[in-house]
Amino acid sequence: MPLRPTPFAIRFARLFKMLRWLFATVRRINRLDNAPAEARNAEFAAICHDALNILNARLDVRNRPSENPRGVLVVANHVSLLDIFAITAVCPSGFVAMKELQRWPLVGRAARNAGAVFIDRSNRKDVGLINEAVVRTLQSGQNVCFFPEARTSSGDGILPFKAALFQSALDAPAPVQPLALRYFDGLNRRTARISFSDANLLVSMWRIVSLREVQIRVDFLPPLAPEGDRFALKDRAEAAVGAAVGGFADAADAVR
């Protein structure tokens, strides 16, 4: 049975509320200058829960540790704009973000306050500096999250992981916490509507607000010890996330 379309009034109301949320969030984050890590993590989790509530996105978290992990490298499959909200709500982390974000008005300062590690995606030689920055953050007791697929998928499987940033877990040393993300509609069916692998930011957001309900399943998979080399560690994380999500998104993508 198909779901009834979401009325346009509700879609536009969600967009308006998200715009208000954005401005309120920038103010909330800017007040966190010099705040203790625990206070910042709690505030970021609350901020992301607020965004998910506006979008009628419900979290279904499985195997969550009794205590929030600290100083771990969090890796997850990348599907949607909602990934960051879902992960931050359940496992507050600084994200690896594009370097250009630092120069964005308001958002750049907010990202710095969130503990973002900025990277130059056009410079492959920057990987060593990025790993050093991630190592410092992990050793300070803060989590860092990145998406090792390096691009988004449709969500029905994963894309091959990249190994480079797994080196930071070995150098810190810090455990790797794999997360598996899956998205369902209001009838508990897997959906690719929230993916932005084939859409820009505006189209993706319109698709999200057009869904009556989104169910986000977040599976905490067993942590991985920082052992072996970065390729072996990547393979272990890839196998764990792939098994939970449903294999590779495209058989051709699985070819190394």
Secondary structure, DSSP 8 states (H G I E B T S, - for coil): -------HHHHHHHHHHHHHHHHHHHHHHHTTTT--HHHHHHHHHHHHHHHHHHTTEEEEEES--SS---S-EEEE---BTHHHHHHHHHS--EEEEEGGGGGSTTHHHHHHHTT-EEE-TT-GGGHHHHHHHHHHHHHTT--EEE-TTSS---SSSB-----GGGHHHHHTT--EEEEEEEEE-TTS-B--TTB-TTS-HHHHHHHHHHSS-EEEEEEE---B-S-S-HHHHHHHHHHHHHHHHTSBSSGGGG--
